[in-house]
C-alpha cells in the first residue's frame, strides 16, 4: 500500500519577517509623513560620495524606498519567500543572512556604481 504524501504546512508569517516588514513599512511611513523623502534620502541612502564618513548608510539604505510600488514589490517578495527560509534556517540565521545580503548589495554598489546613491531592500531581498 502506498502512503499519502502530506506536504508540510508552510508558515504564514514568522517573527523576523514580521519585524522586517514592519521596519520597512514604518520607515516608508516616516518618509511620507514626518521627514519627507528628501530628508530621509540624504540621511539614510547609501551615497558613495559620502562614504565612509556616513558609514551607517551601508545598513540604513535597505530600509528606505523610492515609491510605493518599490516598497510593495520588495515586501511582497519578502512575505512570499521569507517565512519558508526563516522556518527552515531559524530566525537568527535568517536575519544574519538577510543583513549580509544587504551589506553585499552595498559593497557591490560601492564598487560598480560609485557615482550614484542607492536605496531599497532589493539587495537583501534578492539574497
PyMOL commands that set and color helices and strands:
alter all, ss='L'
color gray80, all
select helices_A, chain A and resi 15-35+37-44+57-63+68-89+91-112+122-126
alter helices_A, ss='H'
color red, helices_A
select strands_A, chain A and resi 46-47+117-118
alter strands_A, ss='S'
color yellow, strands_A
deselect
rebuild
show_as cartoon
